[in-house]
Amino acid sequence: MVLDDLGSSLRGALDDLRGKSRIDEEDVDAVVKEIQRSLLQADVDVDLVMGLSDDIKSRALDEEPPAGTSARDWVLRIVYEELVELVGDSTELPLESQTIMLAGLYGSGKTTTAAKMAWWFSTKGLRPAIIQTDTDRPGAYDQAEQMAERAEVEFYGDPDEDDPVKIAREGLEATETADVRIVDTAGRDGLNEELIEQIERIEREVQPDRNLLVLDAAMGQSAKSQAADFQEAIGIDGVVITKLDGTAKGGGALAAVDETDSTIAFLGTGETVQDIERFEPSGFISRLLGMGDLKQLTERVERAMEQTQDEDEDWDPEDMMEGEFTLYDMQKQMEAMNNMGPLDQVLDMIPGMGGGLMDQLPDDAMDVTEERMRDFQVIMDSMTEGEMENPRVVGKSRIERIARGSGKPEDRIRELLEQHKMMSQTLKQFQGMGDADMERMMKQMQQQGGGGGMGGMGGGPGGPFGD
């Protein structure tokens, strides 16, 4: 995730404040230095860093914290609010008919982003279409067509036409019944006069409602000048930051947003069309500081459950709240978890699970966990229908048979059975719960969002500190 090192450093600095009822200038200086160091390492513009750190220092020393608030929680709240202010609002994207044009250089991820955005709009009940106008890059048409197919959205392009403006014009006509048209444009290694002229011609033809600049998270400081050039050429209404699943620092994108006086629209992670999320500043910073993001988590859970149910119409997750919890149910839950995305991203969204807890785990902890889950899937594929429905019948001889069939060690099979037993017992605690009970449980999770140090200020609809 972008700025992960910042989150880790900040959490370490804030932990030094535990147990203090008041803070002095030396305490604040220590936190501010960590912020400066981490942001600069993440390629955030120096002027932005200095402005942010000055604001945090003056507020921490001059403002009076609410009664009963610990020093750590007070500084955490200030850092949270100032970082939310730094990243800015989310780009306005109404769920209505509109045309969006994407711009960016080679390798920024425009074509993949077009498909991801189209998929996202389709989940909101709209009919999107992708218009591919890149006539320069070999394979651009084929890639766009394949990505549109994966997103299950309408697509228009013409591999035999050399004029991108003509493709754009005919694309608008061919997709006139679509609610959202996403126009993908060509890129270059650098923004030159030829590319500017081409994009300006396409824009005059398309007359988009919004121009979004697609930026690779690894761009660094050069993102600022690139954004300025695109802003001058066509005007930028929002930024999409891509490739946040790697080791990219990502801070340069913040400078680009500031340079164009625009906002962030989407964050792209991973290679599949589902690996995109709408940028929400409060949730983004909340996850960065280890306080979770229940809104994003809820959306992912609902989407994953729907996708899993679509793949197997005979399975209904609500049945788990009534009868016996079978290995078949556990298998479907694991499939739903896979549909939610990488495990470390999911844990970051759970209050009390991401952030500080993740800092304490070995670097390969997530890989080990995901490998274990894959082993469980292979083992379950080697079990009979009767064993899946009633795992209590699996004794020593059956374990030996399943081990031979799956190629997995007997200890792993026992782990699976023990995991199922624990999940079954946990589920029994939820059975019979009413909506009010579930709501109380969610509030308890939110209040524990800072690993016990949040002082009851856990995440709510307006962010971890409320509206």
FINU-260120 format. One record per residue: residue in three letters; x, z, y of N, C-alpha, C, CB in turn. Coordinates in steps of 0.1 Angstrom, whole numbers, plus 2048, in hexadecimal, padded with zeros to 3 digits. Each point is the difference from the previous one (the first is absolute). Glycine has a CB too. Layout:
BEGIN
alaXZYXZYXZYXZY...
END
This chain:
BEGIN
met8088007F47F880080C80980080C7ED80C7F4val80E7ED8178087FF80C80380E8067F57EA805leu81781880080480C80680080C7F77F87F7815asp80A8077DE80080B7F680A80A8037F87F07EFasp81480B81580B80A8037FD80980C8107EF7F7leu7E880B8137FB80880B7F880C7FB8017EC80Fgly7F58107E87F780B7FB80880A7F97EE7EF7FDser81B80E7FA8088097F98088098098027F07EDser80580A81D8088088097F78098098117ED801leu7E480E8037F78098087FB80C7F87F97EB80Darg8038127E77FB80B7F880B80B7FE7F07F07F5gly81C80B80980B80A7FF80280880C80B7F17F0ala7F580881C80280880C7F580980380C7ED809leu7E780F7F47F580980380080C7F67F37EC808asp8128127EC80080B7F780980B8057FC7F07EDasp80E80D81B80980A8067F98098098137F07FEleu7E180C8067F880880A7F680A7F98027ED810arg7FE8127E27F78087F980380F8037FE7EF7EDgly7F781981480280E80280180480F80A8017EAlys7F97F581F80180480E7F38008078177F6800ser7E78148087F38008088027F980D7FA8167F5arg8127E98108037F980D80C7F87FE7F581280Eile80D7E37FA80C7F880080780080D7F57F17EFasp81880D8108087FF80D8057F28018068197FFglu8027E580C8057F28038097FB7F57FE805818glu80A8047E28097FD7F57F87FA7F4811812808asp7E47F47F47F87FC7F57FA7F28037FA8177FBval8017E78117FB7F380480A7F58007EF80C80Easp81D7F77F880B7F78008047FB7F280880B814ala7F77FE7E28047FC7F27F67F67FB80A8177FCval7E97EC8067F57F67FC8027F38077F08137FBval8127ED8128017F480880C7F87FC7F580B813lys8167FB7E980C7F97FC7FD7F97F380F81080Bglu7E97F67EC7FD7FA7F37F77F48038028167F4ile7F57EB8157F77F58038087F48067ED810804gln81C7F38058087F68068097F97F580080C816arg8067FC7E28097FA7F67F97F77F680E814802ser7E67F17F97F97F97F67F97F38067FC8167F5leu7FF7EB8177FA7F480680A7F58037EE80F80Aleu81E7F57FB80A7F78038057F97F380780D814gln7FB7FB7E18047FA7F37F57F77FB80D8157FBala7E77ED8097F57F77FC7FE7F48097F58147F6asp8157EA8138007F48097F580180B8097F37EDval7F28198167F780180B8087FE80D7F080F7F3asp80A7EB8178077FD80D80480D8077F37EB802val81981680380680C8077F780580A8167F87FBasp7E480080E7F880480B7F38077FA8097EE80Fleu7F280D7E77F48067FA80380E7FA7F77E97FAval81581780080580D7F980180B80B80C7F37EEmet7FB80981D80380A80A7F38058078177F6804gly7E08017FE7F38048067F88097F78007EA80Cleu8008137E77F98087F780680E7FF7FA7EC7F3ser81381580C80680D7FE7FF80980D8107F57F0asp7F080481B7FE80880D7F28068008117F180Casp7E58077F07F28048017FE80C7F67F97E9806ile80D8167EE7FF80B7F680680D8058007EE7EDlys80C81081980780C8047F980780C8157F57F9ser7E68048107F980680C7F38067FB80A7EF810arg7EF80B7E77F38067FC80380D7F87F57E97FFala8158167F880280C7F780580C8088067F07EEleu80180E81D80580B8087F680480B8177F87FCasp7E17FF80A7F880380B7F18037FD80E7F180Dglu7ED80A7E87F28027FC7FF80D7F87FB7E7801glu7FA8208007FD80C7F97F97FD7F380080D815pro8057F77DF7F87FD7F47F48087FF8157FA7F5pro7E18018037F38087FE80480D7F97F27EB7FFala80681F80480280D7F98007FF7F17F580B814gly8147FC7E68018007F18077F47FA7EB80D801thr81A7EA8078077F47FB80F8037FF7EF7F180Aser81680D7EA80F8027FE8087F68087FB8097E9ala8127FA8198097F78078017F37F980D814809arg7F47EC7EA8017F47F87F47F780280F80C7EFasp7E57FA8107F47F88017FE7FA80E7F680F7EEtrp80E7F981C7FF7FB80E8097F48027FA818808val8137E97F48097F58027FB7F47F7813810805leu7E97F37EF7FB7F57F77F47F980780780D7ECarg7F07FA81B7F57FA8068047F780C7F28137F9ile8187F280F8057F880B8077F37FB80381680Dval8057EC7E98077F47FA7F67F67FB81480E7FAtyr7E27F77FF7F67F77FB7F97F880B7FC8107EDglu8007F781D7F87FA80B8097F68087F2815802glu81B7EF8008097F78078037F37F880981480Cleu7F97EE7E78037F47F77F47F77FF81080E7F3val7E47F880D7F37F88008007F880D7F48107F1glu80F7F681A8017F980D80A7F58007F981580Bleu8137ED7EF80A7F67FF7FC7F47F9811812801val7E97F07F37FC7F47F87F47F980580A80B7ECgly7EE7FC81D7F57F98077F47FF7F78107F480Dasp7E68067F97F37FE7F98017F57F57F4808815ser8017F77E47FF7F57F67FA7F48077FE8107EDthr8077E48107FA7F48067F17FF7FD8167F47FDglu7E380880D7F17FF7FE7FD7F47F87FC80B816leu7FE7F77DF7FC7F57F77F18027FB8187FD7F8pro7DF7FE8117F28037FC7FC7F87F37FB803819leu7FC8037E07FB7F97F37F57F68048068157F2glu7FF7E08147F67F68048087F27FF7F381180Fser8057E57F48067F280080C7FF80A7EA7F67F8gln82180580380B7FE80980B7F77FA7FC81780Athr80D7E47FF80B7F87FB80D8078047F27EB802ile8178177F580C80780280C7F77FD7F58167FAmet8147E980F80C7F77FE80C8097FD7F77EE80Fleu81180F7E780C8087FD80C7F88047F580A7EDala8157FD81980C7FA80580C8097FB7F57F6814gly8178047EB80B8077FB80B7F77FC7F28137F9leu81A7F280480B7F87FC8007FE7F180D808813tyr7FD7F07E88017FE7F180380E7FA8097E9803gly7F18197F180280C7F87F980C8058167F67FCser7E280980E7F980C8057F48047F78077FA818gly7F57FD7E07F58037F77F27FC80580D8137F9lys7F37E28107F37FC8057F67FB7F680C7F9814thr7F97FF7E27F77FA7F67FA80B7F780D7EA801thr7FB81F7FB7FC80B7F87F68098088158007F3thr7EE80281A7F88088087F27FA80281480880Cala7EC7EA7F67F37FA8017F78037F480B7ED80Eala7FA8127E67F88037F47FC80E80080C7EE7F4lys7FD81B80F7FD80F8007F580380A8188057F9met7E97F58137F680380A7F27FA7FC812800812ala7EF7F47E87F37FA7FB7FA8097F58097E9805trp7FF81C7F27FB8097F67FA80C8068117F87F0trp7F680E81A7FB80C8077F27FE806818807805phe7E77EE8027F37FC8077F57FF7F580C7F5814ser7F88057E17F67FE7F57FB80D7FB80B7EA7FAthr7FD8208067FC80D7FB7F680780A8168037F4lys7EA7F88187F780580A7F37F880181380880Dgly7EB7EF7E97F37F98008007F38077F58157FDleu8167E68098017F48078057F47F780480D816arg7F97E77EE8067F47F980B7FA8087E97FB7F6pro82480880580B7FB8078057F27FA807818805ala8017E18038067F47FC80E7FF8067E97F47FEile8208067FA80E7FE8058027F28038088137F2ile7FE7EA81A8037F28038107FF8017E97FC80Dgln81D7FC7EB80E8007FF8057F380880080C7E9thr8077F78228057F580980F7FD8007EC80580Easp81B8037E980E7FE7FF8047F47F9803819800thr8027DD8078047F37FA80F7FF7FF7EB7F5809asp81C8157FB80F8008008068067F37FF801819arg7FC80A7E38068077F57FC7FA7F280181580Epro8087E77EA7FD7FB7F37F980B7F88147F0800gly7E180D7FA7F98097F77F68098088148007F2ala7EB7FF81B7F78088087F27FE7FC8107FF813tyr7EC7F47EB7F27FE7FB7FD8067F38017EA80Dasp8088147E97FE8057F37FF80F80080C7EC7F6gln7FD81A81180080F8017F3805806819800802ala7E37FA8097F48048067F47FE7F780A7FB817glu7F57FA7E27F57FE7F77FF80A7F58027E7805gln80A81C7F580080A7F57FC80E8058127F27F5met7F38118177FD80E8057F1801804817802809ala7E37F37FC7F28008037F88017F38047F2814glu8018087E17F98017F380080E7FB8077E97FBarg80581E80780180E7FC7F68098088187FC7F8ala7E78018147F78078097F27FD7FE812802811glu7EB7F37E87F37FA7FE7F97FD80D7FF80E7EAval8087EB81E7FA7FC80D8017F180280681780Aglu7F27E48008017F180280D7FC8067E7801804phe81D7F37F980D7FB8057FF7F280580C8107F0tyr7FB7EC81A8027F280580E7FD8037E8800808gly81D7F57F480D7FB8048017F17FC80A8177FDasp7FF7E28088027F27FC80F7FD7FE7EB7FA80Dpro81A8067E780E7FE7FD8057F28047FE8107EEasp7F97E68148047F38038007FD80F7F77F97EAglu80481181E7FF7FE80F80C8078077E77FF7FEasp81F7F980C80C8058077FD80780D80D7EE7F5asp7E78108107FC80680D7F980D7FE7FE7E980Apro8088227F97FA80D7FE7F38028098168097FBval7EA7F18117F48018087F47F97FA80F801814lys7F37F47E67F57F97F97FB8087F480A7EA807ile7FF81C7F27FC8097F47F880C8068157F97F3ala7EF80C8187F980C8067F27FB80481580A808arg7EA7EA7FE7F27FB8047F77FE7F480B7F5815glu7FB8047E17F87FD7F47FD80C7F880A7E9800gly7FF8218017FE80D7F97F58088068188007FAleu7E68008137F58078067F37F97FC80F806814glu7F17ED7EB7F37F97FC7FD8037F28057EE811ala8058127E67FE8027F27FC80E7FD8117EE7FBthr7F381C80D7FD80E7FD7F580680A8178027F7glu7E17F580F7F780580A7F680A7FC8027EA80Athr7FC8187E87F680A7FC80780D7FE7F37EE7F5ala81A81380C80780C7FE7FE80980C8117F57F2asp7F081880C7FE80A80B80E8028077ED80C7F4val81D7F580580E8028068097F57FB7FC819800arg8097DF80A80A7F67FD80E8058047EF7EE803ile81A8127F380E8058038097F47FF7FB8177F6val80B7E58168087F480180F8047FF7EF7F580Easp8178067E780F8037FD8087F58077FB80C7EAthr80F7F781D8087F680780E8007FA7F3803815ala8157F37F080E7FE7FB80980A8067FC7E87FDgly81081A7FD80A80980680D7F88027F58147F5arg8157F381080D7FB80280A80B7FE7F87EE810asp81580F7EF80A80B7FF80080780E80E7F37EFgly7EF80681B80080680E7F57F98088188067FFleu7E380180B7F57FA8088067F680A7F38157FEasn80B7DD7FE8067F68097F47F88068147FE7F1glu7F07F98187F67F88087F67F97F78117FE813glu7F47FC7E27F87F97F77F58087FA8137F27FBleu7F181B8007F68097FA7F680480B8118087EFile7F47FC81D7F780480A7F57F580481380F809glu7F27E57F87F77F58037F67FE7F58137F580Dgln7F180C7E77F77FE7F57F580B7FF8127F57F3ile7F281880F7F780B8007F67FF80C81180E7F4glu7F47EE8177F87FE80C7F57F57FE81380880Farg7F17ED7EA7F67F67FD7F68047F78127EF804ile7F28197F17F68057F67F780A8078117FD7EEglu7F480B81B7F880A8077F57F9808814810800arg7F07E58077F77F98097F57FA7F78127FB811glu7F18017E37F67FA7F77F780A7FA8107EE7FBval7F681D8017F980B7F87F88098098127FE7EFgln7F480581D7FB80A80A7FC80D7F87F77ED80Epro8148197ED7FD80C7F87FB80C8088127F87F1asp7E78118097FC80C80780B80A8017E97FC7F7arg8208037FF80C80980080C7F97FB7F18147FDasn81B7EF80980D7FB7FB80780D7FB8017EC810leu8038137E380780B7FA80E7FC7FD7EB80A7F6leu81F7FE80E80E7FD7FD8048077F38057FD819val8007FC7DD8048067F380F8028017EE7F47F3leu81681980B80E8048018058077F37FD803818asp80E7F97E38078067F480480E8058077E97F6ala7F782180180480E80480F8018017EC8087F4ala81B7EF80780F8018008067F980D8008007E7met7F77FB8228057F880B8098088097EB7F47FFgly8138198038098088087FE7FD80F8108017EEgln7FA80181A7FF7FF80F7FC7F2804811812802ser7F37E47F67FD7F28047F17FE8018157F87F6ala7E38108047F17FF8007FB80080F7FE80B7E9lys8097FD81F7FB80180E8017F3807808818800ser8047E18008017F48077F77F57FA818806806gln7E77FA7EC7F77F67FA7F280280480F8007ECala7EC80D8157F38028057FD7FC80E7FF8137F0ala80C7EF8187FF7FC80E7FE7F080180E814807asp7F97E57F18007F18007F27FB7FC8187FF7FBphe7E38077FA7F27FC7FC7F580480A8088027E8gln7FB80A81E7F680480A7FF7F780C8058187F9glu8077E380B8007F680B7FA7F37FC81580B809ala7ED7F17EA7FB7F37FC7F18007FE8167FC7F5ile7E480D8037F27FF7FD7F880D8038077F07EEgly80181B8157F980D8027FD8067F27F67F8816ile80E8157E97FE8077F37F680B8028187FB7FAasp7DE8057FD7F580A80180380C7F67F07EE807gly81980F7EF80280B7F680C7FC7F77E8807801val81D8027F880C7FE7F87FD8047F180F804814val7F57F47E37FF8047F180F8037FC7EA7F27FCile81881A7FE80E8037FB7FF7FE7F1805811813thr8057E77E88007FD7F280C8067F97F47EA805lys80B8157EE80B8047F780580F8028077E8800leu7EF82180180380E8028028077F27F2800815asp80E7F87E08028067F380F8017FD7EA7F77F9gly81E80380E80F8017FD80780A8087FF7E87FBthr80E81680880880A8078007FD80F80E8037ECala7E97F48198007FD80E7FE80C8097F77E97FAlys8108178127FF80B8097F37FF808819801801gly7E47F38037F27FF8067FF80380F7F88047EAgly81180481B7FF80580E7FF7F580A80B8147F9gly7FC7E08058007F68097F27FB8048177F97F7ala7E08087FF7F37FB8027F980880B7FE7F97E8leu80581481A7FB80880A8047FB80E8008147F1ala80D7E88108047FA80C7F97F380381780A7FDala7E67EE7F97F97F38027F280380580D7F67EEval7EC81480D7F380380480080580F7FA8077E9asp81080181A80280480E8037F580A8088167F7glu8007E18048057F48087F47F78048168017F5thr7E17FD8017F47F78027F48088058097F17EEasp7F881C8147F58088057F47FE7F78097FE817ser7FA8007DC7F57FE7F67FF80C7F78047E7801thr7F78177F37FD80A7F68037FB7F27EF80A80File8117FF7E78027FC7F37F37FE7F981680D7FFala7E97E87F97F37FD7FA8008047F17FD7ED810phe80E80F7E98018027F180E8047FD7ED7F07FBleu8148177F980D8037FA7FF7F97F280381680Dgly8087E37F08007F97F380B8067F77F97EB80Bthr8038187E98098067F67FE7F87F380081780Cgly80A7E67ED7FF7FA7F37FD7F18007F88167F8glu8067E47FD7FF7F27FE7F27FB7FE8178007F7thr7E08098047F27FC7FC7F880080D8028097E9val7F37EF8167F77FF80B7F980D8047FC7E87FAgln8048227FD7FA80D8038098098077F27FD7ECasp81B7FF81580A8098068007FF81080E7FE7EBile7E780681B7FF80080E7F780B8048047E7801glu7FF81F80B7F780A8057FE7FE80F8078107EDarg7EE7F38187FD80080E80880B8067E97F77FDphe81E80780E80880A8077F780A8078127EF803glu7EF81D7F97F980B80780B80A8047EA7FD7F2pro81880481B80B80980580080E7FB8017F1814ser7F38157ED80080F7FC8048027F17EE804812gly80C7F37E58038017F280F7FD7FD7E87FA7FBphe81D7FC80C80E7FB7FE80A80B8047F97E9805ile80581D80680980B8047FE80D7F88007F7817ser7F380B7E57FD80C7F78087FF7F37E980180Barg8177F37EF8077FE7F480F8018027EE7F17F8leu81780A81380E80180480580F8007FE7EA80Dleu7F981E7F880480F8027FC8087F37FD7FD819gly7FE7FC7DD7FD8077F37F38078008188037FEmet7DE7F880B7F38078007F57F87FA80880B815gly7FC7EA7E47F67F87F97F77F78098008127F0asp7F87E780A7F77F68077F37FE7F78147F580Cleu7E38147F57F58007F77F77F48028008197FFlys7FF7E280D7F87F48028057F47F87FA809817gln8137F57EB8067F47F87FF8027F18107FC814leu7F28117E88008037F27F27FE7FA812811804thr7E47F38047F27FE7FB7FD7F17FF7F981580Bglu80B7E37FF7FE7F17FF8077FA7F47FE800819arg80E8057E48077FA7F47FA8047F381580180Eval7E680C7F17FA8047F47F37F87FE80A817803glu7EE7E88077F37F87FE8037F27FC7F580F811arg8147EB7F68047F27FD8057FE7F18057FC819ala80480E7E38057FF7F37F68027F581680880Amet7E18027F97F58027F67F77F47FE801819806glu7FC7E18067F77F47FF8077F57F97F6806816gln8177F87EC8087F57FA8008037F180E7FC815thr7F58107E78018047F27F27FE7F9812810805gln7E37F38027F37FF7FA7FC7F17FF7FA81680Aasp80B7E27FF7FD7F18008077FA7F47FE7FF819glu80E8077E38087FB7F57F98047F281580080Fasp7E480B7F27F98047F37F28068048178057F5glu7DF7F280B7F38048047F980B7F87FE7E9809asp8088197EB7FA80A7F780480E8048007EF7EDtrp80B81281B80580D8047FA80480E8157FC7F3asp7E581180D7FB80580D80780D8027E97F57FDpro81F80C80E80780D8037F780C8018117F280Cglu7E280C7F87F780B8027FD8077F27F67F5814asp80C8037E17FD8067F380A80B7FD7F87EA7F8met81481680E80A80B7FE7FB80D8048127EF802met7E48118087FB80D8067F58057F78077F9817glu7F68017DE7F58057F88048037F27F17F280Egly8138047EA8048037F280E8047FE7EF7F07FAglu81680D7FA80E8037FD8097F78067F98097EAphe8137FC81A80A7F88068097FA7F580080E816thr7FF7E57E88077FA7F480E7FA8057E97FB7F5leu81F80180180C7F98037FD7F280780B80C7EDtyr7E97EF80F7FC7F38067FE80380F7F57F87EBasp8058138197FE80380E80E8028077EA80B7FBmet81F7FC7FE80D8028068087F38028008167F4gln7FE7E18028067F38017FB7F880D8037FF7E7lys7F080281B7FA7F980C80580780D7EC7F97F2gln81581480D80580780C80E7FB8047F28147FAmet8167EB7FB80E7FB8038017F280580780F7EEglu7EF7E880D8007F38057FC80080F7FA7F87E9ala7FC81181A7FC80180E80C8058097E88057F9met82080480280C80580780A7F48037FD8177F6asn8047E17FF8097F48027FB7F780B8068017E8asn7EC7FE8197FA7F780A80180680E7F07F87EFmet81481581280180780D80E7FD8077F08127F8gly8197E880080D7FD80580B80A7FB7F57F7815pro8178077F080B8097FC7FD80F8018107EE807leu7F58197EF7FC80F7FF80580780D8017FF7E7asp80B7FE81E80680880B7F77FE80C8177FE7F7gln7E37F680B7F77FD80B7F48097FF8097E8802val7F18187F27F48087FE80280F8027F97EF7EFleu81381680C80380E80280180480F80B8007E9asp7FB7F681E80280380F7F28028078157F27FFmet7E08097FB7F38018067F980D7FD7FF7E7800ile8068207F67FA80D7FB80580B8087FC7F77E9pro7FC81181F80580B80780780A7F77EE7FD811gly81E8077F380880A7F78087FA7F57EE810806met8107E37F88077F97F580C7F78057EA8017F2gly8137F881980B7F880580A8088087F07ED801gly81780C80880980780980A8097FA7EE7FE810gly81180F7F380A80A7FB8018007F17FB80D815leu7FA7F27E48018017F28087F47FA7EA80C800met8137E88068077F47FB80F8018037EB7F3804asp81981480780E8028048078087F57FA7FF818gln7FF80A7E18068097F68027F97F37F681380Cleu8037E27F18017F97F380C7F77FF7E78017FFpro81E7FE7F580C7F67FE7FC7F280480880F7EDasp8027E98177FD7F38057F97F77F681480280Dasp7EE8017E67F97F87F57F48067FB8167F77FAala7E481380D7F58077FA7F47F77FF80881580Bmet7F57E27FF7F57F77FF8017F67F57FD804819asp8107F77E68027F67F57FE8067F28117F580Fval7F38187EF7FF8077F47F18027FD81680B803thr7E27F98077F28027FF7F97F37FC801813810glu8027E27F77F97F47FD8047FA7F38007FB818glu80C8087E38047FC7F37F88087F58187FA808arg7E68127FB7F88097F77F27FB7FF80E813805met7EC7E98067F37FA8007FF7F37F87FC80B816arg80E7ED7EC8007F37F88018037F180B7F4814asp7FD8167E98018047F17F28047FB818807803phe7E18018057F38057FC7F67F47FE80481580Dgln7FD7E17FB7F87F47FE8037F97F37FF7FD819val80E8027E48047F97F47FB8087F48147F680Bile7ED8187F67FC8087F57F17FF7FD812810806met7E67F08057F17FF7FF7FC7F37FA7FE810814asp80A7E57EF7FD7F37FB8028007F08067F5816ser8018157E58038007F27F780A7F88187FB806met7DE80B8027F78097F97F37FA7FC80A81280Ethr7EF7F47E97F37FA7FB7F580480A8088017E8glu7ED7F88177F58048097FB80E7FE7F97E87FFgly80781D7F47FD80E7FD80980A8077F67F87EBglu81780581580A8098067FF80080F80F7FB7EDmet7ED7F98197FE80080E7F480880580B7E9800glu7EB8167F77F380780480280F7FD7F37EC7FBasn8148187FB80280E7FC80E8037FD7E88017F7pro82180281380E8027FD80380C7F88057F4815arg7F18157E980380C7F88037FD7F27F180D80Fval80B7E77EC8037FC7F280E7FC7FE7E87F97FEval82080580C80D7FC7FF80980B7FC7FC7EE811gly8088127E280980A7FB80E7FA7FD7EC80D7F6lys81C7FA80280D7FD7FD8027F27FA8058187FDser7F37E57F98017F37F97FC7F480A7FB80B7E9arg7FB7F881F7FB7F580980B7FE80B7E78067FCile81F80580880B7FF80A80B7F77FB7FA81780Aglu80A7EB7E980A7F87FA7FC7F28008078147F2arg7ED7E980A7FB7F28008007F980E7F28067EBile80980281E7FF7FB80E80F7FD8067EA80C804ala81F7FD7F880E7FE8058067F37FA802819801arg7FB7E57F28057F37FA7FA7F480780380C7EAgly7F07F58187F97F48068037FE80E7EE8057F1ser8158058178037FF80E80F7FE8047EB80D804gly81D7F87F280E80080380580B8097FF7E87FClys7F882280680380B80980280D7F87F27F5812pro8178147F380380C7F87F38097FF8187FF808glu7E88097ED7F58097FD7FE80A80B8047FD7E8asp80780781F7FE80A80B7F87FA80B81680A7FAarg7EC7E98097F87FA80B7F17FF7FC8157F2806ile7E880D7EE7F28007FC7FA80E8018057ED7F0arg80381D80D7FB80E8027FF80280F80B8087EBglu7FD7F381D7FF80180F7F37FA8058197FF802leu7E37F67F87F47F98047F48097FC80B7E97FDleu7F581C7F77F58087FC7FF80D8088037F77E9glu80880F81B80080C8087FB7FD80E8138097F3gln7F17EB8127FC7FC80E7F17FE8008167F5804his7E48057F17F27FE7FF7F980D8008047EA7F4lys80181F8047FA80E7FF7FF80680E8098027E8met8027FE81F80080680E7F77F98098188067FDmet7E77ED8037F77F88087F18037FD8117EE802ser7ED8147F17F28037FB7FC80E8058047F17ECgln8058188137FD80E8057FD80080F80E80A7EEthr7FB7EE81A7FE80080E7F37F98048187FF803leu7E47F77F67F47F98027F38097FE80B7EA7FAlys7F681E7FC7F58097FD7FD80A80C8067FF7E8gln8058048207FE80880C7F87F980B81680B7FAphe7EB7E88067F97F880A7F17FD7FB8167F6807gln7E880A7EC7F37FD7FC7F680A8048097F57ECgly7EC80781A7F680980580280380F7FE8097E9met80D7F381C80280280F7F67F88088198057FCgly7E280180E7F87F980A8087FA80B7ED80F7FBasp80D7EA80E8077FA80B80680A8097F17ED800ala80881E80280680B80980C8067FA7E9805808asp8187FD7EA80B8057FA80C7F68017F280C7F0met80B7E780E80B7F680280680080E7F57F27EEglu80281081C8047FF80E80980C8037EB7F5806arg8118177F480980C80280E7FE7FA7EB80E800met8157EC7F480D7FD7FA8087F78087F58037EAmet8057F281C8087F780880580780C7F27ED7F8lys80781C80E80480780C80C8097FC7E980080Agln8178067EB80B8087FB80D7F87FF7F080F7F4met80E7E480680C7F77FF8057FD80E7F67F67EBgln80180781E8057FC80D80880C8077EC7F1802gln80F81B7FC80680C80680E8037FA7E9809805gln8197F27EF80D8027FA8097F48027F580E7EFgly8077E981A8087F380280E8028047EB7F6806gly81981580080E8018048088087F77F97FE817gly8038037DC8078087F67FE80F8038107EE7FDgly7E58168097FD80E80280480480E8048047E8gly8027F382080580480E7F77FB80B8178027F7met7DE7F88067F87F980A7F680A8078027EB7F3gly7FD8218097F88098077F27FC80181480680Dgly7E67F37E97F27FD8017FD7F38087FB8187FDmet8107E18077FE7F48088017F37F880980D814gly7F27F37E08017F47F77F97F48058038107EEgly7FF7E580B7FB7F38057F17FF8008147F67F7gly7E68058147F27FD8017FE7F28047FB818805pro7F97E47FF7FD7F28038097FB80C7E98037F7gly81A8068128077FC80C80F8027FF7EC80580Dgly8197FE7E780E8037FE80280E7FA8067F1812pro8068137EB80280D7FA7FD80C8098117F57F2phe7ED80981B7FD80B8097F27FE806819803805gly7DF7F57F57F27FE8058007F780C7FA8167F8asp7FB7E880F7FE7F780B80680680C7EC7F67F6
END
